[in-house]
Amino acid sequence: MSKKAYLVLEDGTTYEGESFGAEATTCGEVVFDTSMTGYQEMLTDPSFAGQLLTLTYPMAGNYGINPHDDESCQIQARGLIVREHCLAPSHYQSTETLHEYLVRHGVPGIAGIDTRAVTRRLRSAGVMMGVLSSEMGPEEALRELQQAPRYAELALAQEVSTDSDYEQASGVPGTGLHVVLVDCGVKRSIVRYLNHAGCRVTVVPVGSSTSHIRELQPDGVLLSPGPGDPVHLSSIEAVTQELLGDVPLMGICLGHQIIARALGATSFKLKFGHHGGNHPVRDLATGRVHITTQNHGYAIDDHSLPPGLEVGHVNLNDGTVEGLTHREFPLISIQYHAEGTPGPQDSNYLFDSFVEMMRSHQQ
C-alpha cells in the first residue's frame, strides 16, 4: 500500500496523494509547467531551484530516465507534483524509473492528486509557497511551511552557479570566437548550442568581476538563465554596466533581466509566472510569431525602459516584455529560452544571430 503524502499551500489548501520518490519534507514556491514531455530536463533545470514543480500533463515517467537529458548535475526542483507516475517506462534509452531517479537524488514527489486543480488554484490566487511531505500531517506541514524562508528572499542564482571557471571547446570546426558564459543557473544545452555554432565557451561564476571577464578576452558574453529574483544580483548588474558597448552581450531569461536592470529598467513578479513549452511570442521587427519555452516568475516593466532600450518581442498571452533591443549597444536580450529543451526549437536561430553580432563587432 502506498504511503500518504500531502501538498499544503500557504493559504491552507491541502491535497492528499501518494508518496513517490524520496520520503522527505520540503518547502518551496509551487509553480506549474504546461509542457507535455521533458520532465527530466525540467527537474534538472537550475531555474526551478527553490520550487515545487507541478506538471499539468497527467502522466509523467512513461519514457523513463536516461543519462543524456540532464540539464545540470543534479535535480534542482525541491519536489515534484504529478497526477500519475509510470513505474514501467518504455524507451530504449531508459535506465531507471522516475521514482528511482527521485529517490537517488533525495527529492520527494506526490502523485494521485488533480494537478490541474492545483494549477487553477495558482492561476486564480497567484503563486504561493507550499510544503510537500510524506512524513507529517497537514497541520504540522503547514507549521513547517510558516517557518520556511520566502522564495523571493533566497539568492538562488548564487547557490546554483559554478564555483570556478571551466571551459568547453567546440566539437565542430570552430569560428575562432570565444564566449564567456556567466553562470546564473546555466543549462547544459546552452553550452552545447554555442559549441555547435563553433564557439569556444568558458563558463564563469555569477560573482565574477569585470576584470576577470576581460582577462579571458571574450568575443561575446552570455548571461544565462537562472532562478530567483534579479534584485539579488546587483554585483553582476554592475559588471554588465561596465561591459555594455565594449563586447556583444546576450541575455537569456534571468540574464535578460540583468541586462535590462543594468540599463536602468525595473523588474516585477508575475502573478503565476510563465513555465512551459507553448508560449507564443511576436518579434515586433518581423511580425513573426515563435512558439517558445519559458521558465520565469519575474518580468521587465515596459514602462520603466530608459531611452535607447526598446521592446523587441512581446508575449501574446499577456503582453509582457519578451525581448529587448538597444539603439546603440550590441546586445540580444530575450525573456524566453532560445535553447528550448524541453520545448520547440523555433528560437535556436538566436545563437547564430549572436555569432553574427560577435563577428560584426570584430570588424
C-alpha positions in Angstrom: 0.0 0.0 0.0 1.4 3.4 -1.0 2.3 5.8 1.7 0.3 9.0 2.0 1.8 12.4 1.1 0.4 15.9 1.4 0.8 19.1 -0.6 -0.2 22.1 1.6 -0.3 25.6 0.1 0.4 28.7 2.3 -3.3 29.6 2.3 -4.1 26.2 3.9 -5.3 24.5 0.8 -4.5 20.8 1.2 -4.1 18.0 -1.3 -3.8 14.4 -0.2 -2.0 11.9 -2.5 0.5 9.1 -2.5 4.2 9.4 -1.9 6.8 8.5 -4.5 10.5 9.3 -4.8 12.3 10.1 -1.6 10.3 10.1 1.7 11.0 13.6 2.9 9.6 17.0 3.7 10.4 20.0 1.5 9.2 23.6 1.1 9.2 25.8 -2.0 7.3 28.1 -4.3 4.7 26.0 -6.1 4.7 26.5 -9.9 3.1 24.7 -12.8 4.6 23.7 -16.1 2.5 23.1 -19.2 5.0 21.0 -21.2 3.8 17.6 -22.3 7.2 16.0 -22.1 10.7 16.8 -20.8 10.2 16.1 -17.1 13.9 15.1 -16.7 15.1 18.3 -18.3 12.7 20.3 -16.1 13.7 18.7 -12.9 17.4 19.4 -13.6 16.9 22.9 -14.9 18.5 25.3 -12.3 15.7 27.8 -13.0 13.5 25.5 -10.9 15.7 25.7 -7.9 13.7 26.6 -4.8 10.4 25.5 -6.3 7.9 22.6 -6.2 7.2 21.6 -9.8 3.7 20.8 -10.8 3.1 19.1 -14.2 -0.2 19.8 -15.8 0.2 16.9 -18.2 -1.4 14.0 -16.4 1.3 11.3 -17.0 4.9 11.5 -16.0 7.7 8.9 -16.3 6.3 6.9 -19.2 9.6 7.0 -21.1 11.8 6.7 -18.0 15.1 8.4 -17.3 18.2 8.4 -19.5 21.8 9.5 -19.0 21.7 12.1 -21.7 18.9 14.6 -20.8 20.1 16.1 -17.5 20.5 19.9 -17.8 22.7 20.0 -14.7 24.5 17.6 -12.4 21.5 17.2 -10.0 17.8 17.6 -9.6 17.2 21.3 -8.9 13.5 21.3 -8.2 12.7 20.7 -4.5 9.8 18.4 -5.2 7.6 17.0 -8.0 3.8 17.1 -8.1 2.1 14.8 -10.7 -1.3 13.2 -11.4 0.2 9.8 -12.2 3.7 8.4 -12.5 4.7 5.4 -14.5 6.5 2.5 -12.9 7.0 0.6 -16.1 8.6 3.0 -18.6 9.1 2.1 -22.3 12.0 3.6 -24.1 15.2 2.1 -25.5 17.4 4.7 -23.7 15.7 4.4 -20.3 17.9 3.2 -17.4 15.6 3.9 -14.4 12.1 5.0 -13.5 11.2 8.5 -12.4 10.6 7.2 -8.9 14.1 5.7 -8.7 15.6 8.9 -10.1 13.9 11.0 -7.4 15.0 8.5 -4.7 18.6 8.6 -5.9 18.6 12.4 -5.7 16.7 12.6 -2.4 13.8 14.5 -3.8 10.2 13.8 -2.8 7.2 13.5 -5.1 3.5 13.3 -4.7 1.1 11.6 -7.1 -2.6 10.9 -7.3 -3.8 14.4 -7.0 -5.6 16.6 -9.6 -2.7 18.7 -10.8 -5.0 20.8 -13.0 -6.9 21.8 -9.9 -3.6 22.9 -8.3 -2.9 24.9 -11.4 -6.3 26.5 -11.4 -5.8 27.5 -7.7 -2.4 29.1 -8.6 -3.8 30.9 -11.6 -6.7 32.4 -9.6 -4.9 33.2 -6.3 -1.4 33.7 -7.6 1.8 31.7 -7.0 2.2 30.5 -3.4 4.7 28.8 -1.2 3.9 25.2 -0.4 5.1 22.2 1.5 5.3 18.6 0.3 5.6 15.9 2.9 5.3 12.2 3.4 6.5 12.5 7.0 3.9 14.6 8.7 0.2 15.5 8.6 -1.3 18.7 7.0 -1.3 20.8 10.2 2.3 20.1 11.1 3.4 20.5 7.5 1.7 24.0 7.4 3.6 25.0 10.6 6.8 23.8 8.9 6.0 26.0 5.9 5.3 29.1 8.0 8.9 28.8 9.4 10.5 28.5 5.9 12.0 31.5 4.1 10.0 33.0 1.2 11.2 32.3 -2.3 11.8 36.0 -3.0 14.2 36.1 -0.1 16.6 33.5 -1.5 19.7 34.3 -3.5 19.2 31.2 -5.6 21.4 32.1 -8.6 24.5 32.2 -6.3 23.5 28.7 -4.9 23.3 27.0 -8.3 26.2 28.8 -10.1 29.6 27.1 -10.7 32.3 27.6 -8.1 35.1 28.0 -10.6 35.7 28.6 -14.3 35.6 25.7 -16.7 36.0 25.6 -20.5 34.2 23.6 -23.1 35.6 23.6 -26.6 33.5 23.2 -29.8 33.4 19.7 -31.3 32.8 21.1 -34.8 35.0 23.3 -37.0 35.5 26.5 -34.9 34.6 30.1 -35.6 37.5 31.2 -33.6 35.0 33.1 -31.3 35.3 32.8 -27.5 32.1 33.3 -25.4 32.3 33.9 -21.7 29.1 32.5 -20.2 28.2 33.9 -16.8 26.5 31.0 -14.9 23.4 32.3 -13.2 22.0 28.8 -13.5 23.0 27.7 -16.9 21.6 24.7 -18.7 24.0 22.3 -20.4 22.1 22.7 -23.7 23.1 26.3 -23.9 26.7 25.4 -23.9 26.0 22.7 -26.5 24.3 25.1 -28.8 27.2 27.6 -28.6 29.6 24.8 -29.3 27.5 23.6 -32.2 27.8 27.2 -33.6 31.6 26.8 -33.4 32.3 28.8 -30.3 34.7 28.0 -27.5 32.9 28.6 -24.2 34.3 29.5 -20.8 31.7 29.3 -18.0 32.4 31.6 -15.1 30.7 32.0 -11.7 27.9 34.6 -11.3 30.1 36.5 -8.9 32.9 37.1 -11.5 34.4 40.6 -11.7 34.6 42.7 -14.8 38.4 42.5 -14.7 38.3 38.7 -14.6 35.9 38.5 -17.6 38.1 40.9 -19.6 41.2 38.9 -18.8 39.6 36.0 -20.6 39.4 38.1 -23.7 35.9 37.2 -24.8 34.4 38.0 -28.2 31.0 37.9 -26.5 29.5 37.5 -23.1 26.3 35.5 -22.4 24.3 35.9 -19.2 22.5 32.7 -18.6 19.0 31.9 -17.3 18.6 31.1 -13.6 16.3 31.1 -10.6 15.1 33.7 -8.3 14.5 37.5 -8.1 17.1 39.5 -10.1 17.3 42.1 -7.3 19.8 39.7 -5.6 22.2 40.1 -8.5 23.4 43.7 -8.1 27.0 42.7 -8.5 26.6 41.2 -11.9 24.4 44.1 -12.9 27.3 46.4 -12.2 29.6 44.2 -14.2 27.1 44.2 -17.1 27.0 48.1 -17.0 30.8 48.1 -17.4 30.7 45.7 -20.3 28.0 47.4 -22.3 29.3 48.7 -25.6 32.7 47.0 -25.1 31.6 43.5 -26.0 28.5 42.0 -27.6 26.1 40.7 -24.9 23.4 38.1 -25.0 21.0 37.6 -22.1 18.5 34.7 -21.7 15.7 34.8 -19.2 17.3 35.9 -15.9 20.3 37.2 -18.0 17.8 39.3 -20.0 16.5 40.8 -16.7 20.1 41.6 -15.6 20.8 43.4 -18.8 17.6 45.4 -18.6 18.2 46.3 -14.9 21.8 47.3 -15.7 20.4 49.8 -18.2 18.0 51.2 -15.7 14.8 49.2 -16.2 12.9 47.6 -13.3 11.5 44.1 -12.8 8.4 42.8 -11.2 6.9 39.5 -10.1 4.3 37.9 -12.3 1.1 36.6 -10.8 1.9 32.9 -11.6 4.9 33.0 -13.9 5.5 31.5 -17.3 6.5 27.9 -17.3 6.1 25.6 -20.3 6.9 24.9 -23.9 3.9 26.6 -25.7 4.2 30.4 -25.2 3.6 32.5 -28.3 6.0 35.4 -28.7 5.9 38.0 -31.5 9.0 39.5 -32.9 8.0 43.2 -33.5 10.6 43.8 -36.1 9.4 41.0 -38.4 5.9 40.3 -37.2 6.7 36.6 -37.0 5.3 34.6 -34.1 7.5 32.0 -32.4 6.3 29.3 -30.0 8.7 29.4 -27.1 9.9 27.6 -24.0 9.7 29.7 -20.9 10.6 29.3 -17.2 10.5 32.6 -15.2 8.5 34.2 -12.4 9.7 37.8 -13.0 9.5 40.2 -15.9 10.7 43.6 -17.0 8.3 46.6 -16.7 8.0 48.1 -20.2 7.1 51.5 -18.7 10.5 51.6 -17.0 12.7 51.3 -20.1 15.3 54.1 -20.4 16.0 56.0 -23.6 17.6 53.7 -26.2 16.2 50.5 -24.8 13.2 49.2 -26.7 10.8 46.3 -26.7 11.6 43.8 -29.4 9.4 40.8 -28.5 6.1 40.6 -26.7 4.2 37.7 -25.1 0.9 37.2 -27.0 -0.8 35.7 -23.9 -0.4 38.7 -21.5 1.6 41.4 -23.4 4.6 41.2 -21.2 8.1 42.0 -22.5 9.9 39.0 -24.1 12.8 40.7 -25.7 14.7 44.0 -25.9 16.8 45.8 -28.4 19.2 48.8 -28.0 19.8 51.6 -30.4 23.5 51.8 -29.5 24.8 48.7 -27.8 25.3 45.3 -29.5 23.1 43.0 -27.5 20.5 40.3 -27.8 18.1 40.1 -24.8 15.3 37.6 -24.6 13.0 36.5 -21.8 12.3 33.1 -23.3 14.7 30.2 -23.8 16.5 30.1 -27.1 17.6 26.5 -26.4 14.2 25.0 -25.7 14.9 21.6 -24.1 12.2 20.7 -23.4 10.2 22.5 -26.0 10.1 23.8 -29.5 13.2 24.7 -31.4 11.8 27.9 -33.1 14.4 30.2 -31.4 17.7 28.3 -31.9 18.5 30.9 -34.7 19.3 33.4 -31.9 22.6 31.6 -31.2 23.6 32.1 -34.8 22.5 35.8 -34.5 24.8 36.1 -31.5 27.6 34.7 -33.6 27.0 37.1 -36.4 26.9 40.0 -33.9 30.3 39.0 -32.5 31.7 38.8 -36.0 30.4 42.2 -36.9 31.8 43.7 -33.7 35.3 42.4 -34.6 35.3 44.3 -38.0 
